Amino acid sequence: MFWVSLLVSVLVVAQGGKALTVAQDGSGDFRAVQAALDALPAAGGEIRIKPGVYREVLHIRKDNVHLRGDNGVVLIFGNHSGLRLPTGDTVNTWTSASCFIDGDDFRAENITFENDAGFTAGQAVAVMENGNRAAFFHCRLIGNQDVLFCSGPGTKQYYEDCYIEGSTDFIFGPATAVFNKCHIHSKKNSHVTAASTPREIPYGFVFFDCRLTADTNIHKVSLGRPWQPYASVTYIRCWMGSHIIPEGWNNWKNPDNEKTARFAEYGSTGPGASPSTRAPWSRQLTAAALVTIAAVLGDWRPS
């Protein structure tokens, strides 16, 4: 298998970066996604994934990796906190992901990333994004607690037209992340976000023109709570269902967080939008104070 992977890597370079193909039926270059990732040259490259459910833990360590899925691609595993690793260590939040992304300039299109550990499994990350300048287009990120770990303090991430579904703190971490026209779906009376933005980083999670919905029996969800004191979360022109609590936010049982957390909204609509009843320590932005995607991402322009 080593020699097969080495040969494919050489061919990719020789053919000017031709995309590798993964197909479970054997019609592609590989049957498993990790095998294709391992075969990419050090400079990265594109992998096209044909329809199928691929049950494997993925480690993406190279820069400039582009995963492009055909309709019906699911990358799935059931890692969760409390399991034992082969080393004997116990799985925790940082090691519970189905997909670990450590390389910079990662891009994914038309792919479902899922952790199916179950509703009561505890922390069970679908994607742990550590790299800088990661972009997801038309993807689905599905699980329960701690689905999307926007890791890497100071890194920039971008999610466009994505569906993100979970139960508790299912979008969390210290990174700067833009969610543009995404669908955010809650499956538990809990919290959407748990940002841990460092004090010196101006933006944490910023949601532009997103839609927040919930299962029919869910009626008490906060927009976020601060995992760290200077957590930064902003919703701009988002539609919010009736599951969002009138006060909007939660202080994580620590009143001192109210002095430091940077939680804000602008132009919220829907039955869950209620500026007059929001927590007094959160902000309702004015047009003059409105942030833009360009301001959040700086010089980087995901395409």
C-alpha positions, 0 to 999 in steps of 0.5 A, a space after each residue: 500500500 505504501 508503494 501505491 500511495 507513493 506512486 499516486 503522489 508522484 503522478 499527481 505532481 507529474 500531471 499538474 495537480 490532477 484531482 484524485 478520486 475516492 469511490 467505494 465501488 472501486 471506480 476511483 483512485 481510492 476507496 477510503 478518503 484518508 488513503 487519498 489524503 495520505 497520497 496527496 503531495 506535500 503541497 496539497 491538492 484536490 480530492 473528488 469524493 463520489 457518493 457514499 457513506 465513508 466511516 473513518 476518522 480523518 486527519 488532514 495535516 497538509 495545506 491547500 487540501 480541497 475536498 469536493 463531494 458529489 451529491 450524497 457524500 457523508 464523512 462520519 464516525 462516532 468518536 466521543 469523550 470517555 472512549 479509550 484511545 489505543 494509547 490508553 488515553 481517554 478521549 476528550 473534547 480535543 480528541 473526539 472529532 470525526 475529522 481533524 483539520 490542521 492544514 491551512 487553506 482547506 476547502 470543502 464543498 458539498 460534503 456532510 461531516 457527521 459525528 453519530 456518537 449519539 444524543 447522550 454521548 457528551 462531547 462528540 465533535 464532527 469537525 475540529 478546524 485548527 487551520 487558518 483560512 478554512 472555507 466550507 461551501 454547501 456543507 452539512 455539519 451534524 451531531 449533538 454536543 460540540 459539533 463544530 470546534 472552531 479551534 486555533 486562536 487567531 485563525 480565520 474560517 468561513 462557512 457559506 450556505 451550510 447546515 449546522 445541527 446540534 444540541 449543546 454548544 455546537 458551534 464553539 472555540 476561539 477562532 474567528 469564523 464567519 457564517 454566511 447564509 447558513 441554517 443553524 438547527 438546535 436539537 436541545 434546550 441549550 445553547 447555540 454557541 460557546 465562544 472562547 475568543 481571546 481578549 485581543 482578537 476583535 471578532 469571534 463568531 459572526 453570523 450574517 443572514 442566517 436562519 435559526 430553527 429547532 426541533 418542534 419540542 425545543 423552546 429554550 435555547 440561548 444564542 450563546 454563552 461565554 466559554 471564556 470571559 471575552 467571548 465574541 458572538 454577533 448575529 446580523 440580519 438573522 431570522 430566529 425561531 421561537 426557541 430563542 429565549 427572550 433574554 437571548 444570551 446566557 452568562 454560564 452561571 458567572 455574572 462576571 462574564 457579563 462585564 467582558 463577553 462581547 455579544 451583539 445583534 443587528 436586525 434580527 427578525 422572526 418570533 425569536 427576535 426581541 431586542 427589548 427583552 435581551 440581556 442588558 449586558 448584550 448590545 443591539 448594534 446600530 448601522 454605523 457600528 455594523 461589521 462586514 464580512 470583509 472587516 472580519 476576514 481582513 485580507 483573506 477573500 474565500 472564493 
